[in-house]
Amino acid sequence: MIRAKVVGAGGYGGVGITELLARHPQAEVSALVDVENVGAPMSSIYPHLAGFVDTKIVDANSPEARAKADVVFMATPDGVGQALAAEELARGTKVIDYSGDFRFNTQDAYAEYARRIGRDPVHKSPALLPESVYGLPELHRAKITASTRIVGNPGCFAVSCILGLAPAVKNGLVALDSIICDCKTGVSGAGKKPSPTFHFPARHENMNAYKLAGHQHVCEVERELGLQAGADFRLTFTSQVVPLCRGIMSTLYGTLEKDTSADEALAIYRDFYRESAFVRVFDASAAIGTVHVRATNYCNLTVSVDVPSRRLRVVSHIDNLVKGQAGSALQNMNLLFGLPETTGLDKPGVYP
């Protein structure tokens, strides 16, 4: 069995990976670590886990937290993973980090990201950056292997946009300077800790754009799509929060470089994702929404062409807490240990 430690277990990212590990046939939780609720069983904080995960939460200095595991999930904010990774790696533990700490391979790339979110641009473990792998299996599965030690799990908006646009930029379908990402997320994307902005009366029947000066996930999207296109470029990105618990819908636009029919665009997308079990491509007639990916690791893409404006339009749906976070992390774990990507993840959602 793969022994998995979860650091930051009490947050939404921590409980998300714990839920998935609880039903994984070849993995088990070895330790749940957090700074809050120490000594409390996980199931007392999240009663739906009663009888499935009754493991007690421990602090970072406990013997359980410092024991070697096969893999550690850092479900933690920026700055934590880069401070703890070297110690975990020295124990022989593989690291999957949820934050932006290991999404970039150079100090300069990390510094650009850190400045965008107002953090210290100096990475605490710069020597580890070159060996980290960006954890989007659909693009980098060949690099996520048994020899990989560090995976930087992608951001939720980044997953929806990159998967939605990669086939288009790879195949030169759209002008790079025309790409627009119009993205909406549910309230759980802000995390578990309450704040006045996300208090129920502030969120109910209200939606708004935010971080218009620059969202942190744009760095990932531009980098990954630039790799696909073979050229650097900038895009327009608008993040919005809507009164929904979980889910992301990203509507993505790009001006076509040449006349392309909807059927031709669909064929390109389906061919690109022919070996990606978690990406499903639909035509414009499909009645697809966030509810159809809720609690799953799937990304549903609706691909269409707006003929009068000569624009490609792709609507990307994911669950921000699964494919946008814990599901991608488990998918990465499977690859690290030589398991099929779908292990513990190949299930439909719930409806309605």
C-alpha positions in Angstrom: 0.0 0.0 0.0 1.1 3.6 -0.7 1.4 5.4 2.6 0.2 9.0 2.2 0.6 11.9 4.5 -1.6 15.0 4.2 -0.3 18.3 5.5 -3.0 20.9 5.9 -5.5 18.1 6.4 -8.3 20.3 7.8 -8.8 22.6 4.8 -10.9 21.9 1.7 -7.8 20.7 -0.1 -6.9 18.4 2.7 -10.3 16.8 3.2 -10.6 16.5 -0.6 -7.5 14.3 -0.9 -8.4 12.4 2.3 -11.8 11.5 0.7 -10.1 10.2 -2.4 -7.5 8.2 -0.5 -10.2 6.6 1.7 -11.5 4.8 -1.4 -8.3 4.3 -3.3 -7.6 0.5 -3.6 -3.8 0.9 -3.2 -3.3 3.8 -0.8 -3.9 4.6 2.8 -3.6 7.6 5.0 -0.5 7.4 7.3 -0.8 10.8 8.9 -3.0 13.9 8.9 -1.1 17.0 9.9 -2.4 20.5 10.7 -1.9 23.5 13.0 -5.6 23.4 14.0 -7.8 20.7 15.6 -4.8 18.8 16.8 -5.9 15.6 18.6 -9.3 15.6 17.0 -10.4 12.7 14.7 -10.8 13.8 11.1 -14.3 12.5 11.3 -15.2 14.8 14.1 -14.4 17.8 11.9 -16.0 16.2 8.8 -18.7 13.8 10.0 -19.3 12.4 6.5 -15.9 10.6 7.0 -17.1 8.7 10.2 -16.1 5.1 9.9 -13.9 5.8 6.8 -11.2 8.2 8.2 -11.2 8.4 12.0 -7.5 9.2 12.1 -6.5 11.9 14.6 -4.9 15.1 13.4 -1.4 15.7 14.6 0.9 18.7 14.8 4.0 19.1 12.6 6.4 18.1 15.4 4.7 14.9 16.3 6.4 11.5 15.6 3.6 10.7 13.1 4.1 13.8 11.2 7.9 13.3 11.0 7.7 9.7 10.0 8.5 8.7 6.5 5.6 8.2 4.1 5.7 7.3 0.4 4.1 10.5 -0.6 3.1 13.8 1.1 0.3 16.0 -0.1 1.0 19.6 0.8 -2.5 21.0 0.9 -1.1 24.2 2.2 -0.8 27.9 1.3 2.2 29.4 -0.6 5.4 29.3 1.3 4.8 26.1 3.4 5.8 23.5 0.8 9.1 25.2 -0.1 10.0 25.3 3.6 9.2 21.6 4.2 10.0 19.9 0.9 13.7 19.3 1.4 13.1 17.5 4.8 10.4 15.3 3.3 12.6 14.4 0.3 15.5 13.6 2.6 13.2 10.9 4.1 12.6 9.5 0.7 9.0 10.9 0.5 7.7 12.2 -2.8 6.1 15.6 -2.6 2.9 16.8 -4.3 2.4 20.5 -3.5 -0.9 22.3 -4.0 0.5 25.8 -4.0 2.5 27.8 -6.4 5.8 26.9 -4.7 6.8 24.2 -7.2 4.8 25.1 -10.4 7.8 26.9 -11.8 11.2 25.5 -12.7 13.4 28.6 -12.3 14.0 31.2 -9.7 13.1 34.0 -12.1 9.8 32.3 -13.1 8.9 31.8 -9.5 9.9 35.4 -8.6 7.5 36.7 -11.3 4.7 34.6 -9.8 5.5 35.6 -6.2 5.6 39.3 -7.0 2.1 39.0 -8.6 0.7 37.6 -5.4 2.6 39.9 -3.1 5.0 37.3 -1.7 8.8 37.3 -1.2 10.2 36.6 -4.6 13.2 34.6 -3.1 12.3 30.9 -3.1 13.4 29.0 0.1 14.5 25.9 -1.8 15.7 27.2 -5.2 17.9 24.1 -5.8 14.7 22.0 -6.0 12.9 24.1 -8.6 14.6 22.5 -11.7 13.5 19.0 -10.8 9.8 19.9 -10.1 7.3 18.8 -12.7 4.1 20.7 -13.4 1.4 18.3 -12.4 -1.1 18.4 -15.3 -1.0 14.8 -16.5 -2.8 15.5 -19.8 0.3 17.5 -20.9 3.1 16.1 -18.8 2.3 12.5 -18.0 5.6 11.3 -19.6 7.5 13.4 -17.0 5.6 12.2 -14.0 7.2 8.9 -13.3 8.7 6.8 -10.5 11.9 8.9 -10.7 10.0 12.2 -10.1 10.3 13.6 -6.6 8.4 16.8 -6.7 5.1 17.7 -8.4 3.7 21.2 -8.5 -0.1 20.6 -8.6 -1.7 23.1 -11.0 -4.1 25.9 -10.0 -7.8 25.3 -10.5 -8.4 28.1 -13.0 -5.2 27.1 -14.8 -6.5 23.5 -15.3 -9.7 24.7 -16.9 -8.0 27.2 -19.2 -5.0 25.1 -20.2 -7.1 22.0 -21.0 -9.6 24.2 -22.9 -7.0 25.9 -25.1 -4.0 23.5 -25.5 -5.3 21.8 -28.6 -6.1 25.1 -30.3 -2.7 26.7 -29.7 -0.8 23.5 -30.4 -2.5 23.2 -33.8 -2.3 26.9 -34.7 -6.1 27.3 -34.8 -6.2 30.7 -33.2 -4.2 33.9 -33.1 -2.2 34.0 -29.9 -2.9 37.7 -29.3 -6.6 37.2 -29.5 -7.1 34.7 -26.6 -9.6 35.7 -23.9 -10.4 33.6 -20.7 -13.7 34.5 -19.0 -13.7 32.4 -15.9 -16.3 31.8 -13.1 -15.7 29.9 -9.9 -17.8 28.8 -6.9 -17.2 30.1 -3.4 -15.2 27.1 -2.2 -12.4 28.3 -4.3 -11.7 30.8 -1.6 -10.9 28.1 0.9 -12.4 27.1 4.3 -11.6 30.1 6.4 -14.5 32.5 6.6 -14.3 36.2 5.7 -16.7 39.1 5.4 -16.5 38.9 1.6 -17.6 35.3 1.6 -20.2 35.5 4.4 -23.5 34.1 3.2 -25.3 37.5 2.8 -22.4 38.9 0.8 -22.3 35.9 -1.6 -26.0 34.9 -2.0 -27.5 36.3 -5.2 -24.2 38.2 -5.9 -21.4 37.7 -8.4 -18.4 39.8 -9.1 -15.1 40.0 -10.9 -11.9 40.1 -8.8 -8.1 40.4 -9.1 -8.5 42.4 -12.3 -5.0 43.7 -11.9 -3.7 40.2 -12.4 -4.6 36.7 -11.2 -1.9 34.4 -10.0 -2.9 31.5 -12.2 -2.3 33.5 -15.4 1.4 32.8 -15.0 0.7 29.1 -15.4 -1.7 29.5 -18.2 0.6 31.6 -20.3 3.6 29.4 -19.6 1.9 26.1 -20.4 0.1 27.4 -23.5 3.3 29.1 -24.6 5.1 25.7 -24.5 2.3 24.3 -26.7 2.5 27.1 -29.2 6.2 27.4 -29.2 6.0 31.1 -28.5 5.6 33.5 -25.6 2.4 35.5 -25.5 -0.1 37.3 -23.2 -3.8 36.7 -22.8 -6.8 38.5 -21.3 -8.1 36.7 -18.2 -11.1 37.7 -16.0 -11.8 35.8 -12.8 -15.3 36.0 -11.3 -16.9 34.4 -8.2 -20.5 33.3 -8.5 -23.0 32.0 -5.8 -22.1 28.4 -6.2 -20.4 26.0 -3.8 -18.1 24.2 -6.2 -17.3 24.2 -9.9 -15.5 26.3 -12.5 -16.8 27.4 -15.9 -14.3 29.0 -18.2 -15.5 30.4 -21.5 -12.5 30.7 -23.8 -12.2 32.6 -27.0 -9.7 33.0 -29.8 -9.9 34.4 -33.3 -9.4 31.7 -36.0 -6.3 31.9 -38.1 -8.2 30.4 -41.0 -11.7 29.3 -41.8 -12.3 26.3 -39.6 -15.6 24.4 -39.2 -17.0 23.2 -35.9 -16.5 19.6 -37.0 -12.9 20.3 -37.9 -12.3 21.9 -34.5 -14.0 19.0 -32.7 -11.8 16.5 -34.6 -8.7 18.3 -33.5 -9.8 18.4 -29.8 -10.8 14.8 -29.8 -7.6 13.7 -31.3 -5.6 15.7 -28.9 -7.3 14.1 -25.9 -7.7 10.6 -27.3 -5.5 9.2 -24.5 -6.8 11.4 -21.7 -9.5 9.6 -19.8 -10.6 12.6 -17.8 -11.2 15.0 -20.7 -14.5 14.7 -22.5 -15.2 16.8 -25.7 -18.7 17.7 -26.7 -20.2 19.7 -29.6 -22.3 22.8 -29.2 -25.6 20.9 -28.9 -24.6 19.2 -25.6 -26.4 20.4 -22.5 -23.3 20.5 -20.3 -22.9 22.4 -17.0 -20.9 22.3 -13.8 -23.3 19.8 -12.2 -22.1 17.2 -14.7 -18.5 17.3 -13.3 -19.4 17.9 -9.7 -17.3 15.7 -7.4 -15.4 14.1 -10.3 -12.0 14.4 -11.9 -13.4 15.1 -15.3 -13.0 18.2 -17.5 -15.9 18.6 -19.9 -15.1 20.8 -23.0 -17.8 22.1 -25.3 -16.2 23.1 -28.6 -17.9 25.4 -31.1 -17.1 28.0 -33.8 -18.9 31.3 -34.0 -18.9 31.7 -37.8 -19.8 35.4 -38.1 -16.9 36.6 -35.8 -14.5 33.8 -36.9 -13.9 32.9 -33.3 -13.3 29.5 -31.7 -15.3 29.2 -28.4 -14.6 26.5 -25.9 -16.5 26.2 -22.6 -14.5 24.3 -20.0 -16.2 22.8 -16.9 -14.3 21.3 -13.9 -14.9 20.8 -10.2 -12.4 23.2 -8.6 -11.9 20.9 -5.6 -11.3 17.7 -7.6 -9.9 18.2 -11.1 -8.8 21.6 -10.0 -7.1 20.3 -6.8 -7.3 16.9 -5.0 -8.3 14.9 -8.1 -5.3 16.1 -10.1 -3.1 15.4 -7.1 -4.3 11.8 -6.9 -3.9 11.4 -10.6 -0.3 12.6 -10.2 0.2 10.1 -7.3 -1.0 7.3 -9.5 1.6 8.2 -12.1 4.4 8.5 -9.6 3.8 5.0 -8.4 3.2 3.3 -11.8 -0.6 2.9 -11.4 -3.2 3.6 -14.1 -4.1 7.3 -13.9 -7.8 6.5 -13.3 -7.2 4.4 -10.2 -9.6 5.6 -7.5 -10.9 8.3 -9.8 -12.9 6.6 -12.5 -16.4 7.3 -11.2 -19.3 9.4 -12.4 -20.6 12.3 -10.3 -24.0 12.6 -8.7 -27.1 14.1 -10.2 -29.1 16.2 -9.7 
